[in-house]
């Protein structure tokens, strides 16, 4: 057995180098069964973060460089490729947002016209046709227009835009085109709602010309459940007259405020035309089968060929359940997957999943329901050479507004322990969204720090998904206030438990998490350092500069503009730069359309004016979320060096950050 040394926390030798980080966490997208193979989308950091389409049956990529399958609909994209019936795929090319078709070894050919104002996503091959969500940006439009379209796969739409059929629009946003036997179902919502607030399930009849002239709202929306707002998601036909979907339950099921509303599976059965019965619950489970629709095409359940359903149910962590709609019975499928689980495709009783767990890293998996077995197809396994990855412990802290849920990764090393009497430094992580969720998965991102003797506390502050609608709506009107109270309460709770040095607690977050970082630094005395990745610093700037999908998000998080202008000003750290006195590392992408560099640059200037130690790193070619290898390496190295410089420990192997 190797000797164990007593070393200062933060200085422990680690087998995980910054150079290892780009390959340590897979970014996987849609997966499908294609002939006898499995094909999937995967971001390739070494190729400037392009999204390749890879296959299990050979070394040759389905979509090789320089092509990249990535949608920019809603800026977050999703559903950027799908397989046709004949061995070809259709995909959205990242560079021009046109839809192309190709097969292995062939040069892609366009299916849609060259038009800088168009973007496509949520591609679906169904009923012998290619369907998509199309987003149109035009100077003549006050806001982008979104419609469901049908794209001919013979290439005629590339030369003649009119060959692409506009199937239906009629709302600010559309998602999940789901056609079947002369009908089409889809999800629709309008400003100022986000899809997790109130989204309608609509069903329409396809006319002879392929368009919808008659449709009805069958679930979801405002006042859909006894006056309550309802979020409907993921419609899936399981028969010509039967439609599955997931939604918040009716008001009668919301009587227990401790439980709150949950996304559960429902079914609607149709008669002739669009006549239908009321939605009926398939089963009622104390957990969410559904989540925030940040990316188009997200799927939390799938029907097997025998009519049973495999579904993700999340209550903090996730479980996989086998649901028998006829009997209503629910059986848990024992797997190690507990977080970020998506259900991609089904063949017989085999299911393709992506996800991670408390004991396994993220990967692409095949679940054999009959054998009750789960096999990794890509990722899902830890390299023994990368050292230990301690499992996260779920923790709940008392906060001013109620319980605060979190996961704690303790420092861990086979060769080192801390000095006698010393408590470890800790990084408090704040996820983005803010309507998002973390699940305490086995994480190389966390292990990069824990293996060096730095604890990591990942917080699901009020406003997070995965704990029911009541917990999610705890942030309503209180962004920059209640989330700050929650992360501060979690950090103090860790100190009270004797697990963190109160003088060496840092806070790190990106996007909306970056906003909470900055507000926490401005409004509490809990944190000694901050790391802000492409974070929001001024709400008025965000309102003026951000993209249309989130243009009214702040109505619910803060208040409607301009009525709540005073709150926008008062809460923004840049409105009161004198409150920014804590050392800060700022990381920003040059091409970020969600939180443009102007916010980070104004923050940098305010820190400089205050004489606060800080560093600002701008990464060319990066957007909202970092994908390139060099960027990822630089970020982790800089974060470690910054923490050592500010919190007072040596960081062998990384160069110091130039603090201004």
Secondary structure, DSSP 8 states (H G I E B T S, - for coil): ----EE--TT----S--GGGGGGTS--EEEEEEETTEEEEEEEEGGGTTEEEEEESS-SS-SB-TT--B---TTTT----EEE-TTS-EEEEBTTT--EEEE-TTS--EESS---TTEEEEEEEEETTEEEEEEEE--TT-SS-EEEEEEE-TTSHHHH-GGGSEEEE--SSEEEEEEEETTEEEEEEE-TT--TTT-BEEEEEEE-TTS-EEEEEEEEEEEEEETTEEEBEEEEEEEETTEEEEEEE--GGGG--TTT---EEEEEEEB-STT-B---EES---SSBS-----STT--SEEE-TTS-EEEEEESSSEEEEEEETTTTEEEEE--S--EEEEEEEEETTEEEEEEE-SSS--EEEEEETTTTEEEEEEE-S--GGG------EEEEEEETTEEEEEEEE----SSEE--TT----EEEEE-SSSS--------HHHHHHHTTT-EEEEEE-TT-SSS-HHHHGGGTT-TTTHHHHHHHHHHHHHHHTT-S-TTSEEEEEETHHHHHHHHHHHH-S--SEEEEES----HHHHHHHS-GGGTTHHHHHT--TTTTHHHHHHH-GGGGGGG--S-EEEEEETT-SSS-HHHHHHHHHHHHHHT--EEEEEETT--SS---HHHHHHHHHHHHHHHHHHHT---TTS------
